[in-house]
Amino acid sequence: MATLNHPKPETAHILFLDAVGYSTLPLDRQTAVFRDLQDIVNNSPTVADAASRDEVIRTPTGDGMALAFFDHCSSAIRCARELAEQIEGGFAVWMGIHTGEVVRQLDVNGNMNVSGDGINVAQRVMDFGDGGHILMSLAYATELQRAGDPAATDCHDIGIASAKHGMQIHLYNYHRPAVGTADVPARVRMDDHWIRPRELRLGTAGRSLIVATLQILGWLLARPLQWRTHVTQIDPRLSPNFSVIDLSGHQIRRNRDLRALLLQVYVVCPALLSLVVLAVLLPFPRGHGVSATGAVFTMIIMGYLVSILLGIGAAFVGYVILAFQAIVEGPAVRIFGQYSLGNAITLAAVCAWAFVSLCAVFPRHRRLPVWREATVAIMSAVLTIATYEIPVALTAKQPHLYRAVVVGLICFLFVTFINGMRWRRWARGFVFGQVTGVLFALGFFEYLAFQKAPPSFAGDVIEGITSGLFSAVVWAMAFALAERFADSRSAIASGLLATIFFNNPGKTWLIPFAVLWITYGWMRHRSQAGG
């Protein structure tokens, strides 16, 4: 027979709860919050009923309390619902439920208390939650299901996560309208060892890398906002426009979904789109200084550099932009001419889609008036174009190597002077990009020195590499300047304005220009309508 001197382990259903942010509150506010929480718990019908039968032990834990129910498994979840419905906006609580063994014992003040692994695991379960979550262990969810409690239908598997000391806990999230939170807690999603259940796997889960890559490209083409969801599911610490330089070796080693995404952006996507570009352009004769090989290397090199300077999402969009230009605009140029209406229309379509997709990739942090966004976009594009064109014109009679060094250094010094280290992306990426820009300039102008040489595969490769580096540096420069003085939407418009200029659609440039600003107006109206 169990006694207080020789306690016997008992199975209890423990509801562990803490007030969110309790320790950061002023002392008087802490007292008020804990008193309110005590009142809500003591006034709970479930707690009152169990207390009348001596079937619950209430144990204060500093920031909250643990309620150990010894009667029925339904008591813990019923109490959690009652608390969630009574707690108002003044504060929020974490709640975790577990079924496990505890022992009753007297504390130092002579009050009945409980201890044991059941209490410890319930606290670990609670620690995974955000404010408003009602989490439970597999053990407790199983008890509910065995008991036939209707609440079991509202318990949703969110997988296995790692707690302290490497403990693996299989978690369930209880939620229904007005009670609980449907989102998977941030700490669970940030766990590098998190094992997702089938229903929470990535939208690309269970597919080969090739099919998954095609699905991501489909999202960017038809449902760009899905990209944000995809990145958040991979790791909620990442922003939609995260760059490869934002990643740590630990993140990459521990997160297989992140490794798969990097393989998709650096290997699978450029390989697939390269095959499409080659299949479309190879039947056409060489013309207008662009070859199929050059188009492929332009796309690959720009995508690689953009993934560092502007982010992985922007790299996917950059691949699609250049592939689209190659397979649609390229034939249009060859068939109708570079300054034709057909070329202008295809360029306009590219700009409209790119603007929408990039707005999904780059979150906005400021709300600015339309005149400022438009003015900054135009001025940044003009400065970017001038930074390249003016040195080229002034050094037209100089040796190509001299021109290359001048252009590269001016680009580097100009943007570094304007932005310095203040633009968040460029602590390492921007310096790398500008140094690469100098290398591109060297290769580009050296290649120009041999323009009269017969066309060759090596020449096409050099042209593609230098063109890709040029496109990435121009885009990065336009984006950095506009982001510095406005926001991401203005920066996207600035980069696309530079794209329109360098694609040079002649007298029909007004078509892509007008389409770009119509798209800008539509996106601005939609964001304002969405609040």
C-alpha positions as CSV (number, residue, x, y, z in Angstrom):
1,M,0.0,0.0,0.0
2,A,1.4,3.4,-0.9
3,T,2.1,5.9,1.8
4,L,3.6,9.4,1.9
5,N,6.9,7.9,3.1
6,H,6.8,5.3,0.3
7,P,4.9,6.9,-2.6
8,K,3.7,4.6,-5.3
9,P,3.8,5.8,-9.0
10,E,0.4,6.6,-10.4
11,T,-0.8,7.4,-13.9
12,A,-1.9,11.0,-14.2
13,H,-3.1,13.2,-17.1
14,I,-1.0,16.4,-16.6
15,L,-1.9,19.8,-18.0
16,F,1.1,22.1,-17.8
17,L,0.6,25.8,-18.5
18,D,2.8,28.9,-18.4
19,A,2.0,32.6,-18.9
20,V,3.7,33.8,-22.1
21,G,6.4,36.4,-21.4
22,Y,5.7,36.3,-17.7
23,S,9.4,36.8,-16.6
24,T,9.7,39.9,-18.7
25,L,6.8,41.7,-17.1
26,P,7.1,44.3,-14.3
27,L,6.7,42.8,-10.8
28,D,3.2,44.3,-10.3
29,R,2.1,43.0,-13.7
30,Q,3.5,39.5,-12.9
31,T,1.4,39.4,-9.7
32,A,-1.7,40.5,-11.5
33,V,-1.3,37.9,-14.3
34,F,-0.6,35.0,-11.9
35,R,-3.6,36.0,-9.8
36,D,-5.8,36.1,-12.9
37,L,-4.5,32.7,-14.1
38,Q,-5.2,31.2,-10.6
39,D,-8.7,32.6,-10.6
40,I,-9.4,31.2,-14.0
41,V,-8.1,27.8,-13.1
42,N,-9.9,27.6,-9.7
43,N,-13.2,28.7,-11.4
44,S,-12.9,26.0,-14.1
45,P,-15.8,23.6,-13.7
46,T,-13.6,20.6,-14.5
47,V,-11.0,21.6,-11.8
48,A,-13.7,22.3,-9.2
49,D,-15.4,18.9,-9.9
50,A,-12.1,17.0,-9.7
51,A,-11.0,18.9,-6.6
52,S,-14.3,18.0,-4.8
53,R,-13.3,14.3,-5.3
54,D,-9.6,14.8,-4.5
55,E,-8.8,13.8,-8.1
56,V,-6.6,16.8,-9.0
57,I,-3.4,18.3,-7.6
58,R,-2.5,21.9,-8.5
59,T,1.2,22.6,-8.4
60,P,2.5,26.2,-8.9
61,T,5.6,26.3,-11.2
62,G,6.8,29.9,-11.1
63,D,5.5,31.2,-14.4
64,G,2.4,29.0,-14.3
65,M,1.2,25.7,-12.8
66,A,0.8,22.0,-13.4
67,L,-2.6,20.3,-13.0
68,A,-2.4,16.5,-12.5
69,F,-5.8,14.8,-13.0
70,F,-6.2,11.3,-11.6
71,D,-9.8,10.6,-12.7
72,H,-10.3,10.5,-16.4
73,C,-8.2,11.5,-19.4
74,S,-10.9,13.8,-20.7
75,S,-10.5,16.1,-17.7
76,A,-7.2,17.6,-18.9
77,I,-8.4,18.5,-22.4
78,R,-11.7,19.7,-21.1
79,C,-9.9,22.0,-18.6
80,A,-7.6,23.3,-21.4
81,R,-10.6,24.2,-23.5
82,E,-12.2,26.0,-20.5
83,L,-9.1,28.0,-19.8
84,A,-8.6,28.9,-23.5
85,E,-12.2,30.2,-23.7
86,Q,-11.8,32.2,-20.4
87,I,-8.3,33.8,-20.9
88,E,-8.7,37.1,-22.6
89,G,-6.4,39.5,-24.5
90,G,-4.5,40.6,-21.4
91,F,-2.1,37.6,-21.6
92,A,-1.6,34.3,-23.3
93,V,-0.6,30.9,-22.1
94,W,1.3,27.9,-23.3
95,M,-0.4,24.6,-22.7
96,G,1.0,21.1,-22.9
97,I,-0.7,17.8,-21.9
98,H,0.8,14.4,-21.3
99,T,-0.2,11.1,-19.7
100,G,2.5,9.6,-17.6
101,E,3.6,8.4,-14.2
102,V,3.9,10.7,-11.2
103,V,4.1,10.3,-7.4
104,R,2.3,12.3,-4.8
105,Q,4.4,13.8,-2.0
106,L,4.4,16.7,0.4
107,D,6.5,19.7,-0.5
108,V,8.5,21.7,2.0
109,N,5.4,23.6,3.1
110,G,3.5,20.5,3.8
111,N,1.3,20.8,0.8
112,M,0.5,17.9,-1.5
113,N,2.5,18.0,-4.7
114,V,3.4,15.7,-7.6
115,S,6.7,14.9,-9.3
116,G,8.0,12.4,-11.8
117,D,8.7,11.9,-15.5
118,G,5.0,12.7,-16.3
119,I,5.5,16.3,-15.1
120,N,8.8,16.7,-16.9
121,V,7.4,15.4,-20.2
122,A,4.3,17.6,-20.0
123,Q,6.6,20.7,-19.5
124,R,8.6,19.6,-22.6
125,V,5.4,19.3,-24.6
126,M,4.3,22.8,-23.5
127,D,7.7,24.3,-24.3
128,F,7.2,23.5,-28.0
129,G,4.1,25.7,-28.3
130,D,3.5,29.4,-29.1
131,G,1.0,31.5,-27.3
132,G,-2.4,29.9,-27.8
133,H,-1.3,26.4,-28.7
134,I,-2.7,23.4,-26.9
135,L,-0.2,20.6,-27.5
136,M,-0.3,17.1,-26.3
137,S,1.9,14.0,-26.4
138,L,1.2,10.8,-28.4
139,A,0.6,9.1,-25.1
140,Y,-2.2,11.4,-24.1
141,A,-3.7,11.6,-27.7
142,T,-3.8,7.8,-27.6
143,E,-5.7,7.8,-24.3
144,L,-8.3,10.2,-25.7
145,Q,-8.8,7.9,-28.7
146,R,-9.1,4.8,-26.6
147,A,-11.7,6.5,-24.3
148,G,-13.7,7.5,-27.4
149,D,-13.6,11.2,-26.4
150,P,-15.0,13.4,-29.2
151,A,-12.0,15.7,-28.7
152,A,-9.8,13.1,-30.3
153,T,-11.1,14.2,-33.7
154,D,-9.7,17.7,-33.2
155,C,-6.2,16.4,-32.3
156,H,-3.8,16.8,-35.3
157,D,-0.5,15.0,-35.7
158,I,2.3,17.5,-36.1
159,G,5.2,15.0,-36.0
160,I,8.2,14.2,-33.9
161,A,10.4,16.9,-32.5
162,S,13.5,17.1,-30.3
163,A,13.3,18.4,-26.7
164,K,16.1,18.9,-24.2
165,H,18.8,16.2,-23.9
166,G,17.8,14.8,-27.3
167,M,14.4,13.5,-26.1
168,Q,12.1,12.8,-29.1
169,I,8.5,13.7,-28.5
170,H,5.6,12.8,-30.8
171,L,3.3,15.8,-30.7
172,Y,-0.3,16.5,-31.4
173,N,-2.0,19.9,-31.8
174,Y,-5.5,20.4,-30.5
175,H,-7.5,23.1,-32.2
176,R,-11.0,23.8,-33.3
177,P,-12.9,27.1,-34.0
178,A,-12.1,29.7,-31.3
179,V,-9.9,27.3,-29.4
180,G,-6.2,26.6,-30.0
181,T,-4.1,27.5,-33.0
182,A,-3.9,25.5,-36.2
183,D,-0.4,26.6,-37.2
184,V,2.5,24.3,-36.4
185,P,4.6,26.0,-33.6
186,A,7.6,27.8,-34.8
187,R,9.9,25.8,-32.5
188,V,8.8,22.6,-34.1
189,R,9.3,23.9,-37.6
190,M,12.8,25.2,-36.7
191,D,13.8,21.8,-35.3
192,D,16.4,20.4,-37.7
193,H,15.4,16.9,-36.6
194,W,11.7,17.4,-37.0
195,I,10.0,14.4,-38.6
196,R,6.9,15.6,-40.4
197,P,3.7,13.5,-40.6
198,R,2.5,12.7,-44.0
199,E,-0.2,15.5,-44.0
200,L,2.4,18.2,-43.2
201,R,5.0,17.2,-45.7
202,L,6.2,19.8,-48.2
203,G,4.1,20.4,-51.2
204,T,6.9,18.8,-53.2
205,A,7.4,15.8,-50.8
206,G,7.3,12.3,-52.2
207,R,8.4,13.6,-55.7
208,S,11.7,13.3,-57.5
209,L,13.9,16.3,-57.6
210,I,13.0,16.9,-61.2
211,V,9.2,16.8,-60.6
212,A,9.6,18.9,-57.4
213,T,11.6,21.5,-59.4
214,L,8.9,21.6,-62.1
215,Q,6.3,22.1,-59.3
216,I,8.2,25.1,-57.9
217,L,8.5,26.6,-61.3
218,G,4.8,26.1,-61.7
219,W,4.1,27.9,-58.5
220,L,6.2,30.8,-59.6
221,L,4.4,31.0,-62.9
222,A,0.8,30.5,-61.6
223,R,0.8,30.9,-57.8
224,P,3.9,32.9,-56.7
225,L,2.8,33.3,-53.1
226,Q,3.1,29.5,-52.7
227,W,6.8,30.1,-52.7
228,R,6.6,31.9,-49.3
229,T,4.7,28.9,-47.9
230,H,7.3,26.5,-49.2
231,V,10.2,28.4,-47.7
232,T,8.4,28.7,-44.3
233,Q,7.7,24.9,-44.3
234,I,11.4,24.2,-45.0
235,D,12.6,26.5,-42.2
236,P,10.6,29.3,-40.6
237,R,13.8,31.2,-39.8
238,L,14.3,31.9,-43.5
239,S,12.8,34.8,-45.3
240,P,11.2,34.3,-48.8
241,N,14.2,36.1,-50.3
242,F,16.9,34.3,-48.3
243,S,20.3,34.1,-49.9
244,V,22.7,31.2,-49.9
245,I,25.1,33.4,-47.8
246,D,22.4,33.6,-45.1
247,L,22.7,29.8,-44.5
248,S,24.9,28.2,-41.9
249,G,26.7,24.9,-42.4
250,H,24.6,23.5,-39.6
251,Q,21.4,24.4,-41.3
252,I,22.4,22.8,-44.5
253,R,23.7,19.6,-42.9
254,R,20.7,19.0,-40.7
255,N,17.9,20.1,-43.0
256,R,17.4,17.7,-45.9
257,D,14.6,19.8,-47.4
258,L,16.9,22.7,-47.6
259,R,19.6,20.6,-49.2
260,A,17.1,19.5,-51.8
261,L,16.1,23.1,-52.5
262,L,19.8,24.0,-53.1
263,L,20.2,21.1,-55.5
264,Q,17.1,22.3,-57.3
265,V,18.3,25.9,-57.7
266,Y,21.9,25.1,-58.6
267,V,21.6,21.8,-60.6
268,V,18.1,20.6,-61.6
269,C,16.4,23.9,-62.6
270,P,19.2,25.2,-64.8
271,A,19.7,21.8,-66.4
272,L,16.0,21.4,-67.2
273,L,15.6,25.0,-68.6
274,S,18.9,24.6,-70.5
275,L,17.5,21.6,-72.3
276,V,14.4,23.5,-73.2
277,V,16.4,26.5,-74.5
278,L,18.7,24.3,-76.6
279,A,15.7,22.4,-78.0
280,V,14.1,25.7,-79.1
281,L,17.1,27.7,-80.3
282,L,19.3,25.1,-82.0
283,P,17.0,24.8,-85.1
284,F,17.4,28.6,-85.7
285,P,20.5,29.9,-87.4
286,R,22.9,32.1,-85.5
287,G,21.8,35.7,-85.6
288,H,21.8,39.0,-83.7
289,G,24.9,38.0,-81.7
290,V,23.1,35.4,-79.6
291,S,23.5,31.7,-79.8
292,A,21.8,28.8,-78.0
293,T,25.0,28.1,-76.1
294,G,25.4,31.7,-75.1
295,A,21.8,31.9,-74.0
296,V,22.2,28.8,-71.8
297,F,25.4,30.1,-70.1
298,T,23.8,33.6,-69.6
299,M,20.9,32.0,-67.8
300,I,23.1,29.7,-65.6
301,I,25.7,32.4,-64.6
302,M,23.1,35.0,-63.9
303,G,21.1,32.6,-61.8
304,Y,24.1,31.5,-59.7
305,L,25.1,35.1,-59.0
306,V,21.6,36.3,-58.3
307,S,21.2,33.5,-55.8
308,I,24.0,35.1,-53.8
309,L,23.2,38.7,-54.3
310,L,19.4,38.7,-54.2
311,G,18.3,35.3,-53.0
312,I,17.3,31.8,-54.0
313,G,13.8,32.8,-54.9
314,A,15.1,35.6,-57.2
315,A,17.4,33.0,-58.8
316,F,14.4,30.8,-59.7
317,V,12.7,33.8,-61.2
318,G,15.9,34.9,-63.0
319,Y,16.2,31.4,-64.6
320,V,12.6,31.6,-65.9
321,I,13.0,35.2,-67.1
322,L,16.1,34.4,-69.2
323,A,14.7,31.1,-70.4
324,F,11.5,32.8,-71.4
325,Q,13.4,35.5,-73.2
326,A,15.5,32.9,-75.0
327,I,12.7,30.6,-76.1
328,V,10.0,33.2,-76.8
329,E,11.7,36.5,-77.3
330,G,14.7,34.9,-79.0
331,P,12.7,33.4,-81.9
332,A,10.6,36.6,-82.1
333,V,13.8,38.6,-82.7
334,R,15.0,36.1,-85.3
335,I,11.7,36.0,-87.1
336,F,10.4,39.6,-86.7
337,G,13.5,41.6,-85.9
338,Q,14.9,43.1,-82.7
339,Y,12.9,46.2,-82.9
340,S,9.6,44.6,-83.9
341,L,6.3,44.7,-82.2
342,G,6.5,41.0,-81.5
343,N,9.7,41.4,-79.5
344,A,8.2,44.3,-77.5
345,I,5.1,42.3,-76.6
346,T,7.1,39.3,-75.4
347,L,9.4,41.5,-73.4
348,A,6.3,43.1,-71.9
349,A,4.9,39.7,-70.9
350,V,8.2,38.8,-69.3
351,C,8.3,42.0,-67.3
352,A,4.6,41.7,-66.1
353,W,5.1,38.1,-64.9
354,A,8.5,38.8,-63.3
355,F,7.1,41.8,-61.4
356,V,4.3,39.7,-59.9
357,S,6.6,36.7,-59.0
358,L,9.3,38.9,-57.5
359,C,6.7,40.7,-55.3
360,A,5.9,37.3,-53.8
361,V,9.6,36.6,-53.3
362,F,10.6,39.9,-51.7
363,P,8.4,40.9,-48.7
364,R,7.7,44.6,-48.2
365,H,8.8,46.3,-45.0
366,R,7.5,49.8,-45.7
367,R,4.5,51.5,-47.1
368,L,5.4,54.4,-49.3
369,P,3.4,56.8,-51.5
370,V,3.3,55.9,-55.2
371,W,5.2,59.0,-56.3
372,R,8.2,58.0,-54.2
373,E,8.2,54.4,-55.3
374,A,8.0,55.3,-59.0
375,T,10.5,58.1,-58.7
376,V,13.1,56.0,-56.9
377,A,12.6,53.1,-59.4
378,I,13.1,55.3,-62.4
379,M,16.1,57.2,-60.9
380,S,17.8,54.0,-59.7
381,A,17.4,52.5,-63.2
382,V,18.8,55.6,-64.8
383,L,21.8,55.7,-62.5
384,T,22.5,52.0,-63.1
385,I,22.4,52.5,-66.8
386,A,24.5,55.6,-66.7
387,T,27.1,53.9,-64.4
388,Y,27.7,51.4,-67.2
389,E,27.1,53.4,-70.4
390,I,29.0,56.6,-69.6
391,P,32.4,55.0,-68.8
392,V,32.1,52.9,-71.9
393,A,31.4,56.0,-74.1
394,L,34.3,58.0,-72.5
395,T,36.8,55.2,-72.9
396,A,35.7,54.1,-76.4
397,K,39.2,54.7,-77.9
398,Q,41.1,53.1,-75.1
399,P,42.3,49.5,-75.0
400,H,39.6,47.0,-74.0
401,L,41.4,46.0,-70.8
402,Y,41.6,49.7,-69.7
403,R,37.9,50.1,-70.3
404,A,37.1,46.9,-68.4
405,V,39.0,48.1,-65.4
406,V,37.4,51.6,-65.5
407,V,33.9,50.3,-65.7
408,G,34.4,47.6,-63.1
409,L,35.9,50.0,-60.6
410,I,33.3,52.7,-61.1
411,C,30.5,50.2,-60.6
412,F,32.2,48.9,-57.4
413,L,33.0,52.3,-56.0
414,F,29.6,53.9,-56.9
415,V,27.4,51.3,-55.3
416,T,29.7,50.8,-52.3
417,F,29.7,54.5,-51.7
418,I,25.9,54.8,-51.9
419,N,25.0,51.7,-49.9
420,G,28.1,50.8,-47.9
421,M,27.2,48.0,-45.5
422,R,23.8,49.4,-44.7
423,W,21.8,47.3,-47.1
424,R,21.2,44.1,-45.2
425,R,22.1,41.7,-48.0
426,W,25.5,42.9,-48.9
427,A,27.8,42.3,-45.9
428,R,29.5,39.6,-48.0
429,G,27.3,39.1,-51.1
430,F,27.6,42.6,-52.5
431,V,31.4,42.8,-52.3
432,F,31.5,39.4,-53.9
433,G,29.2,40.6,-56.6
434,Q,31.2,43.7,-57.4
435,V,34.5,41.8,-57.6
436,T,32.8,39.4,-59.9
437,G,31.6,42.4,-61.9
438,V,35.2,43.5,-62.4
439,L,36.0,40.0,-63.6
440,F,33.1,40.0,-65.9
441,A,34.2,43.4,-67.4
442,L,37.6,42.0,-68.0
443,G,36.3,39.0,-69.8
444,F,33.6,40.9,-71.7
445,F,35.8,43.5,-73.2
446,E,38.6,41.0,-73.9
447,Y,35.9,39.1,-75.8
448,L,35.0,42.3,-77.7
449,A,38.6,42.6,-78.8
450,F,38.1,39.3,-80.7
451,Q,34.7,40.1,-82.3
452,K,36.1,39.7,-85.8
453,A,37.2,36.2,-85.1
454,P,35.1,33.4,-86.6
455,P,32.2,32.3,-84.3
456,S,33.1,29.3,-82.1
457,F,31.8,27.3,-79.2
458,A,34.4,28.9,-76.9
459,G,33.3,32.3,-78.0
460,D,29.7,31.5,-77.3
461,V,30.5,30.3,-73.8
462,I,32.6,33.4,-73.0
463,E,29.8,35.6,-74.4
464,G,27.2,33.8,-72.3
465,I,29.2,33.9,-69.1
466,T,30.0,37.6,-69.4
467,S,26.4,38.4,-70.4
468,G,25.1,36.5,-67.4
469,L,27.5,38.3,-65.0
470,F,26.6,41.6,-66.6
471,S,22.8,40.9,-66.2
472,A,23.2,39.9,-62.5
473,V,25.4,42.9,-61.6
474,V,23.1,45.4,-63.3
475,W,20.1,43.8,-61.6
476,A,21.8,43.8,-58.3
477,M,22.9,47.4,-58.7
478,A,19.5,48.7,-59.7
479,F,17.8,46.7,-56.9
480,A,20.3,47.8,-54.2
481,L,19.9,51.5,-55.1
482,A,16.1,51.4,-55.1
483,E,15.9,49.3,-51.9
484,R,18.2,51.8,-50.2
485,F,15.8,54.7,-50.8
486,A,12.4,53.1,-51.1
487,D,11.3,49.5,-50.8
488,S,11.4,46.1,-52.5
489,R,8.5,46.9,-54.9
490,S,10.4,49.9,-56.2
491,A,13.6,47.9,-56.4
492,I,11.9,45.2,-58.6
493,A,10.5,47.9,-60.9
494,S,14.0,49.5,-61.1
495,G,15.6,46.2,-62.2
496,L,12.9,45.5,-64.8
497,L,13.3,49.1,-66.2
498,A,17.0,48.3,-66.7
499,T,16.1,45.0,-68.3
500,I,13.8,46.9,-70.8
501,F,16.6,49.3,-71.7
502,F,19.3,46.7,-72.2
503,N,17.0,44.6,-74.3
504,N,16.5,47.7,-76.5
505,P,13.1,47.1,-78.2
506,G,13.6,50.4,-80.2
507,K,10.6,52.6,-80.8
508,T,8.3,50.0,-79.2
509,W,9.9,50.4,-75.8
510,L,6.7,52.1,-74.6
511,I,4.8,48.8,-74.7
512,P,6.9,47.0,-72.0
513,F,7.3,50.2,-70.1
514,A,3.5,50.8,-70.0
515,V,2.8,47.1,-69.1
516,L,5.3,47.2,-66.3
517,W,3.6,50.2,-64.7
518,I,0.1,48.8,-65.2
519,T,1.3,45.7,-63.4
520,Y,2.8,47.8,-60.7
521,G,-0.5,49.7,-60.2
522,W,-2.5,46.4,-60.1
523,M,-0.1,44.9,-57.5
524,R,-0.3,48.1,-55.4
525,H,-4.1,48.1,-55.5
526,R,-4.2,44.4,-54.6
527,S,-1.9,44.9,-51.6
528,Q,-3.9,47.8,-50.3
529,A,-7.2,45.9,-50.8
530,G,-5.7,43.0,-48.8
531,G,-5.0,45.4,-45.9
